[in-house]
Amino acid sequence: MTDDLDPDSDPDKLKGPGGMTLRQIHEQVQKSVERDRQAQAAHNPAAPPQRRWQRWVRYVWGRSGRR
């Protein structure tokens, strides 16, 4: 199945912006996404999940005009 691919579409041979291969760009993006997820997790510590009634109370309270 990989024999049907165009040899020009090989990610190790195609160059993107900055002279990096598409595979290198993909790896850098994956690393960046992982760093962003870790930073987000560190910035927002895991709060205990709200119960259904707590979400409902916040929904109703928020619609009462006290914003």
DSSP file (Angstrom, degrees, kcal/mol; ACC not computed):
  #  RESIDUE AA STRUCTURE BP1 BP2  ACC     N-H-->O    O-->H-N    N-H-->O    O-->H-N    TCO  KAPPA ALPHA  PHI   PSI    X-CA   Y-CA   Z-CA
    1    1 A M    >         0   0    0      0, 0.0     3,-1.0     0, 0.0     4,-0.2   0.000 360.0 360.0 360.0 -35.0    0.0    0.0    0.0
    2    2 A T  G >   +     0   0    0      1,-0.2     3,-1.0     2,-0.2     0, 0.0   0.673 360.0  71.1 -75.0 -14.4    2.9    2.4    0.7
    3    3 A D  G 3  S+     0   0    0      1,-0.2    -1,-0.2     4,-0.0     0, 0.0   0.755  89.3  62.2 -69.6 -22.6    4.2    1.5   -2.8
    4    4 A D  G <  S+     0   0    0     -3,-1.0    -1,-0.2     2,-0.1    -2,-0.2   0.626  82.9 103.8 -78.3 -12.6    1.4    3.5   -4.3
    5    5 A L  S <  S-     0   0    0     -3,-1.0     5,-0.1    -4,-0.2    -3,-0.0  -0.370  83.6-104.9 -72.5 148.7    2.5    6.8   -2.7
    6    6 A D    >   -     0   0    0      1,-0.1     3,-2.1    -2,-0.1    -1,-0.1  -0.548  23.5-134.5 -67.9 130.4    4.2    9.4   -4.7
    7    7 A P  G >  S+     0   0    0      0, 0.0     3,-1.0     0, 0.0    -1,-0.1   0.753 104.6  63.2 -61.8 -21.1    8.0    9.3   -3.9
    8    8 A D  G 3  S+     0   0    0      1,-0.2    -2,-0.0     5,-0.0     5,-0.0   0.615  92.6  64.3 -76.5 -11.2    7.8   13.1   -3.7
    9    9 A S  G <   +     0   0    0     -3,-2.1    -1,-0.2     4,-0.1    -3,-0.1   0.250  67.6 129.5 -97.4  14.0    5.4   12.9   -0.7
   10   10 A D    X>  -     0   0    0     -3,-1.0     4,-2.2     1,-0.2     3,-1.7  -0.557  55.6-144.8 -68.0 121.5    7.9   11.2    1.6
   11   11 A P  T 34 S+     0   0    0      0, 0.0    12,-1.6     0, 0.0    11,-0.8   0.703  97.9  58.6 -65.6 -17.3    7.9   13.3    4.9
   12   12 A D  T 34 S+     0   0    0     10,-0.2     9,-0.1     9,-0.1    -2,-0.1   0.646 113.8  36.7 -82.9 -13.6   11.6   12.6    5.3
   13   13 A K  T <4 S+     0   0    0     -3,-1.7     2,-0.2    -6,-0.1    -1,-0.1   0.723  95.1  90.2-107.6 -29.6   12.4   14.3    2.0
   14   14 A L     <  -     0   0    0     -4,-2.2     8,-1.4     1,-0.0     2,-0.4  -0.500  66.4-146.2 -72.6 136.2    9.9   17.1    1.8
   15   15 A K  B     -A   21   0A   0      6,-0.2     6,-0.2    -2,-0.2     3,-0.1  -0.852  14.7-170.4-104.8 137.4   11.2   20.4    3.2
   16   16 A G    >   -     0   0    0      4,-3.6     3,-1.7    -2,-0.4     4,-0.1  -0.281  47.8 -40.6-106.4-163.8    8.9   22.8    5.0
   17   17 A P  G >  S+     0   0    0      0, 0.0     3,-0.8     0, 0.0    -1,-0.2  -0.347 129.1  23.8 -61.3 140.2    9.5   26.4    6.2
   18   18 A G  G 3  S-     0   0    0      1,-0.2     3,-0.1    -3,-0.1    -3,-0.0   0.515 125.3 -81.5  81.7   4.6   12.9   26.8    7.8
   19   19 A G  G <  S+     0   0    0     -3,-1.7    -1,-0.2     1,-0.3     2,-0.2   0.544  89.7 138.4  79.6   6.3   14.4   23.9    5.9
   20   20 A M    <   -     0   0    0     -3,-0.8    -4,-3.6    -4,-0.1    -1,-0.3  -0.571  56.0-114.5 -83.2 148.9   13.0   21.3    8.3
   21   21 A T  B  >  -A   15   0A   0     -6,-0.2     4,-2.3    -2,-0.2    -6,-0.2  -0.390  28.2-110.4 -74.6 161.5   11.5   18.1    7.0
   22   22 A L  H  > S+     0   0    0     -8,-1.4     4,-2.4   -11,-0.8   -10,-0.2   0.850 119.9  55.0 -62.8 -33.0    7.9   17.5    7.5
   23   23 A R  H  > S+     0   0    0    -12,-1.6     4,-2.3    -9,-0.2    -1,-0.2   0.912 107.9  48.7 -66.1 -41.3    8.7   14.7   10.0
   24   24 A Q  H  > S+     0   0    0    -13,-0.3     4,-2.3     2,-0.2    -2,-0.2   0.904 111.1  50.3 -64.4 -40.7   10.8   17.1   12.0
   25   25 A I  H  X S+     0   0    0     -4,-2.3     4,-2.4     2,-0.2    -2,-0.2   0.926 110.0  50.8 -62.1 -43.9    8.0   19.7   12.0
   26   26 A H  H  X S+     0   0    0     -4,-2.4     4,-2.4     1,-0.2    -2,-0.2   0.916 110.3  48.9 -60.3 -44.6    5.5   17.0   13.1
   27   27 A E  H  X S+     0   0    0     -4,-2.3     4,-2.1     1,-0.2    -1,-0.2   0.896 110.9  50.3 -63.7 -40.2    7.8   16.0   16.0
   28   28 A Q  H  X S+     0   0    0     -4,-2.3     4,-2.3     2,-0.2    -1,-0.2   0.893 110.1  50.2 -65.3 -39.4    8.3   19.6   17.1
   29   29 A V  H  X S+     0   0    0     -4,-2.4     4,-2.6     2,-0.2    -2,-0.2   0.918 109.4  51.3 -64.7 -42.5    4.5   20.2   17.0
   30   30 A Q  H  X S+     0   0    0     -4,-2.4     4,-2.1     1,-0.2    -2,-0.2   0.905 111.0  48.1 -61.3 -41.6    3.9   17.0   19.1
   31   31 A K  H  X S+     0   0    0     -4,-2.1     4,-2.4     2,-0.2    -1,-0.2   0.904 111.6  50.5 -64.4 -41.5    6.5   18.2   21.7
   32   32 A S  H  X S+     0   0    0     -4,-2.3     4,-2.5     2,-0.2    -2,-0.2   0.909 109.3  50.4 -63.7 -42.8    4.9   21.7   21.8
   33   33 A V  H  X S+     0   0    0     -4,-2.6     4,-2.3     1,-0.2    -1,-0.2   0.916 110.8  49.5 -62.2 -43.2    1.4   20.2   22.3
   34   34 A E  H  X S+     0   0    0     -4,-2.1     4,-2.3     2,-0.2    -2,-0.2   0.905 110.8  49.7 -63.8 -41.7    2.7   18.1   25.2
   35   35 A R  H  X S+     0   0    0     -4,-2.4     4,-2.6     1,-0.2    -2,-0.2   0.910 110.3  51.1 -62.6 -41.4    4.4   21.1   26.8
   36   36 A D  H  X S+     0   0    0     -4,-2.5     4,-2.4     1,-0.2    -2,-0.2   0.908 110.0  49.5 -62.6 -41.7    1.2   23.1   26.5
   37   37 A R  H  X S+     0   0    0     -4,-2.3     4,-2.3     2,-0.2    -1,-0.2   0.907 112.0  48.0 -64.3 -41.5   -0.8   20.3   28.2
   38   38 A Q  H  X S+     0   0    0     -4,-2.3     4,-2.2     2,-0.2    -2,-0.2   0.909 112.4  48.8 -66.2 -41.1    1.7   20.1   31.0
   39   39 A A  H  X S+     0   0    0     -4,-2.6     4,-2.2     2,-0.2    -2,-0.2   0.901 111.8  49.3 -64.9 -40.3    1.7   23.8   31.5
   40   40 A Q  H  X S+     0   0    0     -4,-2.4     4,-2.3     2,-0.2    -2,-0.2   0.907 111.5  49.0 -64.6 -41.9   -2.1   23.9   31.5
   41   41 A A  H  < S+     0   0    0     -4,-2.3    -2,-0.2     1,-0.2    -1,-0.2   0.873 113.8  46.4 -66.5 -37.0   -2.2   21.0   34.0
   42   42 A A  H  < S+     0   0    0     -4,-2.2    -1,-0.2     1,-0.2    -2,-0.2   0.846 113.6  48.9 -73.1 -33.5    0.3   22.8   36.3
   43   43 A H  H  < S+     0   0    0     -4,-2.2    -2,-0.2     1,-0.3    -1,-0.2   0.881 116.6  41.6 -74.0 -38.8   -1.5   26.1   36.0
   44   44 A N  S  < S-     0   0    0     -4,-2.3    -1,-0.3    -5,-0.2     3,-0.1  -0.830  85.7-149.1-111.5  91.8   -5.0   24.7   36.8
   45   45 A P        -     0   0    0      0, 0.0     2,-0.4     0, 0.0    -3,-0.1  -0.278  36.7 -89.6 -60.8 147.7   -4.6   22.2   39.6
   46   46 A A        -     0   0    0     -5,-0.1    -5,-0.0     1,-0.0    -4,-0.0  -0.408  46.1-157.6 -63.9 113.4   -7.1   19.4   39.4
   47   47 A A        -     0   0    0     -2,-0.4     3,-0.1    -3,-0.1    -1,-0.0  -0.612  32.1 -92.5 -86.5 151.9  -10.2   20.5   41.3
   48   48 A P        -     0   0    0      0, 0.0    -1,-0.1     0, 0.0     2,-0.0  -0.406  53.7 -97.9 -62.7 141.5  -12.5   17.9   42.6
   49   49 A P        -     0   0    0      0, 0.0     2,-0.2     0, 0.0    -3,-0.0  -0.334  39.7-116.3 -63.9 138.8  -15.3   17.2   40.1
   50   50 A Q        -     0   0    0      1,-0.1     2,-0.1    -3,-0.1    -3,-0.0  -0.460  26.3-120.5 -74.5 145.1  -18.5   19.1   40.8
   51   51 A R     >  -     0   0    0     -2,-0.2     4,-2.0     1,-0.1     3,-0.2  -0.413  27.9-105.5 -79.4 164.3  -21.5   17.1   41.5
   52   52 A R  H  > S+     0   0    0      1,-0.2     4,-2.2     2,-0.2     5,-0.1   0.897 120.1  50.6 -58.7 -43.2  -24.6   17.4   39.3
   53   53 A W  H  > S+     0   0    0      1,-0.2     4,-2.7     2,-0.2    -1,-0.2   0.848 107.1  54.9 -67.3 -32.1  -26.5   19.5   41.9
   54   54 A Q  H  > S+     0   0    0     -3,-0.2     4,-2.3     2,-0.2    -1,-0.2   0.913 109.2  47.1 -66.3 -40.8  -23.6   21.9   42.3
   55   55 A R  H  X S+     0   0    0     -4,-2.0     4,-2.2     2,-0.2    -2,-0.2   0.910 113.0  49.8 -63.7 -41.1  -23.5   22.5   38.5
   56   56 A W  H  X S+     0   0    0     -4,-2.2     4,-2.7     2,-0.2     5,-0.2   0.921 109.9  49.7 -64.5 -43.9  -27.3   23.0   38.6
   57   57 A V  H  X S+     0   0    0     -4,-2.7     4,-3.1     1,-0.2     5,-0.2   0.915 112.0  48.2 -61.7 -43.6  -27.1   25.5   41.5
   58   58 A R  H  X S+     0   0    0     -4,-2.3     4,-2.2     2,-0.2    -1,-0.2   0.884 111.9  50.6 -64.1 -37.4  -24.4   27.5   39.8
   59   59 A Y  H  X S+     0   0    0     -4,-2.2     4,-1.1     2,-0.2    -2,-0.2   0.947 115.9  40.3 -64.2 -48.4  -26.5   27.5   36.6
   60   60 A V  H  < S+     0   0    0     -4,-2.7     3,-0.4     1,-0.2     4,-0.4   0.916 116.1  50.2 -68.5 -43.0  -29.6   28.7   38.3
   61   61 A W  H ><>S+     0   0    0     -4,-3.1     3,-1.1     1,-0.2     5,-0.6   0.888 108.4  53.2 -63.3 -38.9  -27.8   31.2   40.6
   62   62 A G  H ><5S+     0   0    0     -4,-2.2     3,-0.6     1,-0.3    -1,-0.2   0.777 107.5  51.4 -67.3 -26.1  -26.0   32.6   37.6
   63   63 A R  T 3<5S+     0   0    0     -4,-1.1    -1,-0.3    -3,-0.4    -2,-0.2   0.461  86.3  86.8 -89.3  -0.5  -29.2   33.3   35.8
   64   64 A S  T < 5S-     0   0    0     -3,-1.1    -1,-0.2    -4,-0.4    -2,-0.1   0.477 110.2-101.8 -81.0   0.2  -30.8   35.1   38.7
   65   65 A G  T < 5S+     0   0    0     -3,-0.6     2,-1.4     1,-0.1    -3,-0.1   0.365  88.9 119.7  99.0  -5.1  -29.4   38.4   37.7
   66   66 A R      <       0   0    0     -5,-0.6    -2,-0.1     1,-0.2    -1,-0.1  -0.648 360.0 360.0 -93.1  79.8  -26.5   38.5   40.2
   67   67 A R              0   0    0     -2,-1.4    -1,-0.2    -4,-0.1    -5,-0.0   0.394 360.0 360.0-115.5 360.0  -23.6   38.7   37.7
